[in-house]
C-alpha cells in the first residue's frame, strides 16, 4: 500500500454546505472537504465520461463486485497534514489555545493531553478486588499556569513534530443573493438568502492509502477534479487537486512503544505514591483514534458509539489472512476506556439527486483504549502490529468510502502532557 497526499487548493470560494438555517435562507459551510465530497466530484466526472473511462472510474468508486477507494477527509492547512485533536486534549478556560509565538498568541496557557494521567489514575487509585481507595482524591486536571479550570479543546491542528502544533483558522465570507423564480426566470420577491463560503486560496490536505493496482488510476483521475462542494453552477467550488507521495515515515511500532513507555512512567509514579506493587509484565496498551466521524453498529446491527473487544476482533479478522487471524486470536483484548461524543451525519447523493439517510456517528476526535495481553512475546506483538497497520489503512465502521471511520493508532498528541 502506498500513502499519498491529496492537496486541494480553492480557486474560487467553496461552499462545503452542512446546514441550512431559517428556512433555507442562511446556508452555512463546513470547514473541511469531506471524503464523500471528493468521491462525489469523481462521480460527477463519470457522468460525462466515455465507456472506457467509466470502467476506470468504477475501479475507484466501487461496484457490486469490488469495494471502492476509501476517500479521506481533507483538512484546512498551510503546508502540512492536519488532524483533529483527541477529546482528551484540555486547555485553560481563561486563556485557551495553543501557544503560538509566530501568531503573537504567547499569552495563551497552552493545550495538553490528559489521557495517560487518566488511565494511570483509574488503574491505581482503587483496588478493584477489595474496593479500597489507594488515592482518596478525585482525578482533576487544572491549568498548570494559573490553577483555573480546564475544558476540552476540540480543534483541527497541523502536526509538525513533537511539541510543534499549529492551528489553522478558516477564512470565510458571506454572499447575499436573490432567489430566482424557476417558472418566470426572474427574481423572487422577498426571497434573499445568504451563503457562507471558504475564501479563495484556502488549501486542504488529506492522506490516502492506495493499492498498487489502482495507484496510477487514482492519481490520474483525482487530478482531473475541477469542482467540489455545492453551488458550482453559481461560481463556487473551482479547485486544483494534486496528488503526491506523502513522505510520512512515522512507524506504528515506534508510536506504540513511545505510548507504552510514557504510560509506564505515569503508572510507576502513582504506584509509588499509593505504595502498590508494580503490575505484571506482558500488557500492551494502544488507542484507536477517530480521525473522522465513524458510523458504528453493535452485534444486533443497531447504531452505537461503542467499539468493544468483539468489534475490534471482528474488524481485525476481516483484514487478515486465515493464518494471521488464528495467531491474533491468541491475544486477549480488554477495552480500558472510551471517550466519544454523538454526532448526526447526512449529506446529498449527487448520483441519485436525493438526500442521504441521517445516521448516528461517533464524533471525530473520539478514541478507544485497549489493553492487549501479549504475555511479553515478541511474536504476538508483531502479529498485533500487523493487524493494527491494516486497520489504519482500512478504517472501521460503515461508509468508509465516503471518508467515515478513518483511524490512527496511538496519536502522537497523547504524549503532550505538558501545555504546548
NORCOR-V237055 format. One record per backbone hydrogen bond with DSSP energy under -0.5 kcal/mol. NH is the residue of the N-H (numbers start at 1). CO is the residue of the C=O. E is the energy in kcal/mol with one decimal. If there is no record, write none. Layout:
nh=NH co=CO e=E
nh=NH co=CO e=E
This chain:
nh=2 co=210 e=-3.3
nh=4 co=2 e=-0.6
nh=4 co=208 e=-2.8
nh=5 co=244 e=-3.8
nh=6 co=4 e=-0.5
nh=6 co=206 e=-3.2
nh=7 co=5 e=-0.6
nh=7 co=242 e=-2.8
nh=8 co=6 e=-0.5
nh=8 co=204 e=-3.1
nh=9 co=7 e=-0.5
nh=9 co=240 e=-2.4
nh=10 co=8 e=-0.5
nh=10 co=202 e=-2.8
nh=11 co=238 e=-3.0
nh=12 co=238 e=-0.9
nh=14 co=198 e=-2.0
nh=15 co=230 e=-0.5
nh=16 co=14 e=-0.8
nh=17 co=15 e=-1.2
nh=18 co=28 e=-1.0
nh=21 co=26 e=-3.0
nh=25 co=21 e=-0.8
nh=25 co=22 e=-1.0
nh=26 co=21 e=-2.0
nh=27 co=25 e=-0.5
nh=27 co=194 e=-3.0
nh=28 co=19 e=-2.1
nh=28 co=26 e=-0.6
nh=30 co=16 e=-3.3
nh=33 co=74 e=-2.4
nh=34 co=32 e=-0.7
nh=36 co=402 e=-1.5
nh=37 co=34 e=-1.0
nh=38 co=34 e=-1.6
nh=39 co=35 e=-2.4
nh=40 co=36 e=-2.5
nh=41 co=37 e=-1.8
nh=42 co=38 e=-1.4
nh=43 co=39 e=-2.0
nh=44 co=40 e=-2.0
nh=45 co=41 e=-1.4
nh=46 co=42 e=-1.9
nh=47 co=43 e=-1.1
nh=48 co=45 e=-1.5
nh=49 co=46 e=-1.5
nh=54 co=50 e=-2.5
nh=55 co=51 e=-1.5
nh=56 co=52 e=-1.4
nh=57 co=53 e=-2.5
nh=58 co=54 e=-2.4
nh=59 co=55 e=-1.1
nh=60 co=56 e=-0.7
nh=60 co=57 e=-0.7
nh=61 co=57 e=-3.1
nh=62 co=58 e=-2.3
nh=63 co=66 e=-3.0
nh=69 co=60 e=-2.9
nh=71 co=69 e=-1.0
nh=71 co=401 e=-1.2
nh=74 co=33 e=-2.9
nh=75 co=73 e=-0.6
nh=75 co=205 e=-2.0
nh=76 co=31 e=-0.6
nh=77 co=203 e=-2.6
nh=83 co=157 e=-2.4
nh=85 co=155 e=-3.0
nh=87 co=365 e=-2.4
nh=89 co=86 e=-2.0
nh=90 co=112 e=-3.3
nh=91 co=151 e=-2.5
nh=92 co=110 e=-0.8
nh=93 co=149 e=-2.4
nh=99 co=420 e=-0.5
nh=100 co=98 e=-1.0
nh=100 co=105 e=-0.7
nh=101 co=99 e=-0.7
nh=104 co=101 e=-1.5
nh=105 co=100 e=-2.6
nh=108 co=105 e=-1.2
nh=109 co=95 e=-2.4
nh=110 co=97 e=-0.9
nh=112 co=90 e=-2.5
nh=113 co=416 e=-2.9
nh=114 co=88 e=-1.7
nh=118 co=114 e=-2.5
nh=119 co=115 e=-2.9
nh=120 co=116 e=-2.3
nh=121 co=117 e=-2.4
nh=122 co=118 e=-2.6
nh=123 co=119 e=-1.7
nh=124 co=120 e=-1.9
nh=125 co=121 e=-3.0
nh=127 co=132 e=-3.1
nh=128 co=126 e=-0.7
nh=131 co=127 e=-2.9
nh=134 co=125 e=-2.8
nh=134 co=132 e=-0.6
nh=135 co=125 e=-1.8
nh=136 co=134 e=-0.5
nh=137 co=135 e=-1.7
nh=142 co=140 e=-0.6
nh=143 co=148 e=-2.8
nh=147 co=143 e=-2.2
nh=151 co=91 e=-2.4
nh=153 co=89 e=-2.3
nh=154 co=152 e=-0.6
nh=155 co=153 e=-1.0
nh=157 co=83 e=-2.5
nh=157 co=155 e=-0.5
nh=158 co=166 e=-3.5
nh=159 co=81 e=-1.4
nh=160 co=158 e=-0.6
nh=160 co=164 e=-2.6
nh=161 co=164 e=-0.6
nh=164 co=161 e=-2.2
nh=166 co=158 e=-1.5
nh=168 co=156 e=-0.7
nh=169 co=167 e=-0.6
nh=170 co=168 e=-0.5
nh=172 co=170 e=-0.6
nh=173 co=197 e=-2.2
nh=175 co=195 e=-2.5
nh=177 co=193 e=-3.1
nh=179 co=191 e=-3.1
nh=181 co=186 e=-3.3
nh=182 co=180 e=-0.6
nh=185 co=181 e=-2.6
nh=186 co=181 e=-0.6
nh=188 co=179 e=-3.2
nh=189 co=187 e=-0.6
nh=191 co=188 e=-1.7
nh=192 co=190 e=-0.6
nh=193 co=177 e=-2.4
nh=194 co=25 e=-3.3
nh=195 co=175 e=-3.0
nh=196 co=27 e=-2.6
nh=197 co=173 e=-2.6
nh=198 co=14 e=-2.9
nh=199 co=171 e=-3.1
nh=201 co=10 e=-2.5
nh=202 co=199 e=-1.5
nh=204 co=8 e=-2.7
nh=205 co=75 e=-2.3
nh=206 co=6 e=-2.0
nh=208 co=4 e=-2.4
nh=210 co=2 e=-3.0
nh=214 co=211 e=-0.7
nh=215 co=211 e=-0.9
nh=218 co=214 e=-2.5
nh=219 co=215 e=-2.0
nh=220 co=216 e=-2.1
nh=221 co=217 e=-2.6
nh=222 co=218 e=-2.4
nh=223 co=219 e=-1.3
nh=224 co=221 e=-1.4
nh=225 co=222 e=-1.3
nh=228 co=237 e=-2.0
nh=230 co=15 e=-3.0
nh=234 co=231 e=-1.5
nh=235 co=232 e=-0.8
nh=236 co=231 e=-1.8
nh=237 co=13 e=-2.8
nh=239 co=226 e=-2.4
nh=240 co=9 e=-2.0
nh=241 co=225 e=-0.5
nh=242 co=7 e=-2.3
nh=244 co=5 e=-2.2
nh=246 co=3 e=-2.1
nh=251 co=249 e=-1.2
nh=255 co=251 e=-1.9
nh=256 co=252 e=-2.6
nh=257 co=253 e=-2.3
nh=258 co=254 e=-2.6
nh=259 co=255 e=-2.3
nh=260 co=256 e=-2.2
nh=261 co=257 e=-2.3
nh=262 co=258 e=-2.3
nh=263 co=259 e=-2.2
nh=264 co=260 e=-2.3
nh=265 co=261 e=-1.4
nh=266 co=262 e=-1.6
nh=267 co=263 e=-2.6
nh=268 co=264 e=-2.4
nh=269 co=265 e=-1.9
nh=270 co=266 e=-2.1
nh=271 co=267 e=-2.5
nh=272 co=268 e=-1.7
nh=273 co=269 e=-1.7
nh=274 co=270 e=-2.5
nh=275 co=271 e=-0.6
nh=276 co=271 e=-2.6
nh=284 co=372 e=-2.4
nh=286 co=370 e=-2.2
nh=288 co=368 e=-2.6
nh=289 co=287 e=-0.6
nh=289 co=408 e=-3.3
nh=290 co=366 e=-3.0
nh=291 co=289 e=-0.7
nh=291 co=406 e=-2.8
nh=292 co=406 e=-1.0
nh=294 co=362 e=-2.2
nh=295 co=398 e=-0.6
nh=296 co=294 e=-0.7
nh=296 co=304 e=-0.6
nh=298 co=302 e=-2.4
nh=301 co=298 e=-1.9
nh=304 co=296 e=-1.7
nh=312 co=308 e=-2.3
nh=313 co=309 e=-2.6
nh=314 co=310 e=-2.3
nh=315 co=311 e=-2.4
nh=316 co=312 e=-2.5
nh=317 co=313 e=-2.5
nh=318 co=314 e=-1.5
nh=319 co=316 e=-1.4
nh=320 co=316 e=-0.8
nh=320 co=317 e=-0.5
nh=325 co=321 e=-2.6
nh=326 co=322 e=-1.8
nh=327 co=323 e=-1.8
nh=328 co=324 e=-2.3
nh=329 co=325 e=-1.7
nh=330 co=327 e=-1.1
nh=331 co=328 e=-1.8
nh=332 co=373 e=-0.7
nh=334 co=371 e=-1.8
nh=336 co=334 e=-0.7
nh=336 co=369 e=-2.8
nh=337 co=369 e=-1.4
nh=339 co=367 e=-2.8
nh=343 co=361 e=-1.9
nh=345 co=343 e=-0.5
nh=345 co=359 e=-2.6
nh=349 co=354 e=-3.2
nh=350 co=348 e=-1.0
nh=353 co=349 e=-1.9
nh=354 co=349 e=-1.3
nh=356 co=347 e=-2.7
nh=359 co=345 e=-2.7
nh=359 co=357 e=-0.5
nh=361 co=343 e=-3.1
nh=362 co=294 e=-3.2
nh=363 co=341 e=-3.0
nh=363 co=361 e=-0.5
nh=365 co=290 e=-2.7
nh=366 co=363 e=-1.7
nh=367 co=339 e=-2.2
nh=368 co=288 e=-1.6
nh=369 co=337 e=-3.2
nh=370 co=286 e=-2.9
nh=370 co=368 e=-0.5
nh=371 co=334 e=-2.6
nh=372 co=284 e=-3.3
nh=373 co=332 e=-2.7
nh=373 co=371 e=-0.5
nh=374 co=282 e=-1.4
nh=374 co=372 e=-1.3
nh=375 co=282 e=-1.5
nh=377 co=374 e=-2.4
nh=381 co=377 e=-1.8
nh=382 co=378 e=-2.5
nh=383 co=379 e=-2.1
nh=384 co=380 e=-2.4
nh=385 co=381 e=-2.4
nh=386 co=382 e=-2.2
nh=387 co=383 e=-2.0
nh=388 co=384 e=-2.4
nh=389 co=385 e=-2.4
nh=390 co=386 e=-1.9
nh=391 co=387 e=-1.9
nh=392 co=388 e=-2.2
nh=393 co=389 e=-1.5
nh=394 co=390 e=-2.2
nh=395 co=391 e=-3.3
nh=396 co=405 e=-1.9
nh=398 co=295 e=-2.5
nh=402 co=399 e=-1.1
nh=403 co=400 e=-1.6
nh=404 co=399 e=-1.5
nh=405 co=293 e=-2.5
nh=406 co=403 e=-0.6
nh=408 co=289 e=-1.9
nh=410 co=287 e=-1.4
nh=414 co=411 e=-2.0
nh=415 co=412 e=-1.6
nh=416 co=413 e=-1.8
nh=417 co=415 e=-1.8
nh=420 co=111 e=-2.0
